[in-house]
């Protein structure tokens, strides 16, 4: 994967156990429904470090190209349903309502120097 898309945010108050149970029940289906060129790499809690504005939960999606972002945005069906359910656990009203950060592999990066 040349890119990693990092989605982060805080869960709604009192929803952590429910989110963990949802993830345990749906994580494999979520991984299986990702479109070609993308890979679900897991969902993680911050344990040490991080940014206060980034939130406490991180989901990583590997991508082969910038075009994969379009494919992810256009994917419907089971993938869209699961994504919508997962997003519902996050507190969109908090200061840590979420961030999206795109990381690019060093070997896939061109430099202007």
ZIFENJO-V225837 format. One record per residue. N is the residue number from 1. RES is the residue in three letters. OMEGA is omega in whole degrees, -180 to 180 (NA if undefined). Layout:
# ZIFENJO-V225837
n:N res:RES omega:OMEGA
n:N res:RES omega:OMEGA
This chain:
# ZIFENJO-V225837
n:1 res:UNK omega:-179
n:2 res:UNK omega:-177
n:3 res:UNK omega:170
n:4 res:UNK omega:177
n:5 res:UNK omega:-177
n:6 res:UNK omega:176
n:7 res:UNK omega:-180
n:8 res:UNK omega:178
n:9 res:UNK omega:177
n:10 res:UNK omega:175
n:11 res:UNK omega:175
n:12 res:UNK omega:-180
n:13 res:UNK omega:177
n:14 res:UNK omega:-176
n:15 res:UNK omega:-175
n:16 res:UNK omega:-179
n:17 res:UNK omega:178
n:18 res:UNK omega:178
n:19 res:UNK omega:180
n:20 res:UNK omega:178
n:21 res:UNK omega:178
n:22 res:UNK omega:-178
n:23 res:UNK omega:178
n:24 res:UNK omega:-179
n:25 res:UNK omega:-170
n:26 res:UNK omega:-173
n:27 res:UNK omega:-179
n:28 res:UNK omega:178
n:29 res:UNK omega:178
n:30 res:UNK omega:179
n:31 res:UNK omega:-176
n:32 res:UNK omega:-176
n:33 res:UNK omega:178
n:34 res:UNK omega:-179
n:35 res:UNK omega:177
n:36 res:UNK omega:-180
n:37 res:UNK omega:178
n:38 res:UNK omega:-180
n:39 res:UNK omega:173
n:40 res:UNK omega:-175
n:41 res:UNK omega:176
n:42 res:UNK omega:176
n:43 res:UNK omega:-171
n:44 res:UNK omega:169
n:45 res:UNK omega:172
n:46 res:UNK omega:178
n:47 res:UNK omega:178
n:48 res:UNK omega:175
n:49 res:UNK omega:-179
n:50 res:UNK omega:-178
n:51 res:UNK omega:180
n:52 res:UNK omega:-178
n:53 res:UNK omega:-177
n:54 res:UNK omega:-178
n:55 res:UNK omega:-172
n:56 res:UNK omega:-178
n:57 res:UNK omega:-177
n:58 res:UNK omega:172
n:59 res:UNK omega:-178
n:60 res:UNK omega:178
n:61 res:UNK omega:176
n:62 res:UNK omega:-179
n:63 res:UNK omega:178
n:64 res:UNK omega:-174
n:65 res:UNK omega:174
n:66 res:UNK omega:180
n:67 res:UNK omega:178
n:68 res:UNK omega:177
n:69 res:UNK omega:177
n:70 res:UNK omega:180
n:71 res:UNK omega:178
n:72 res:UNK omega:-179
n:73 res:UNK omega:-176
n:74 res:UNK omega:-178
n:75 res:UNK omega:179
n:76 res:UNK omega:175
n:77 res:UNK omega:-176
n:78 res:UNK omega:178
n:79 res:UNK omega:-179
n:80 res:UNK omega:179
n:81 res:UNK omega:-179
n:82 res:UNK omega:178
n:83 res:UNK omega:179
n:84 res:UNK omega:177
n:85 res:UNK omega:-179
n:86 res:UNK omega:-180
n:87 res:UNK omega:180
n:88 res:UNK omega:179
n:89 res:UNK omega:-175
n:90 res:UNK omega:-179
n:91 res:UNK omega:-179
n:92 res:UNK omega:-177
n:93 res:UNK omega:-176
n:94 res:UNK omega:175
n:95 res:UNK omega:179
n:96 res:UNK omega:-178
n:97 res:UNK omega:173
n:98 res:UNK omega:176
n:99 res:UNK omega:171
n:100 res:UNK omega:-180
n:101 res:UNK omega:177
n:102 res:UNK omega:179
n:103 res:UNK omega:-178
n:104 res:UNK omega:179
n:105 res:UNK omega:-179
n:106 res:UNK omega:-178
n:107 res:UNK omega:179
n:108 res:UNK omega:-175
n:109 res:UNK omega:174
n:110 res:UNK omega:-177
n:111 res:UNK omega:-178
n:112 res:UNK omega:-177
n:113 res:UNK omega:NA
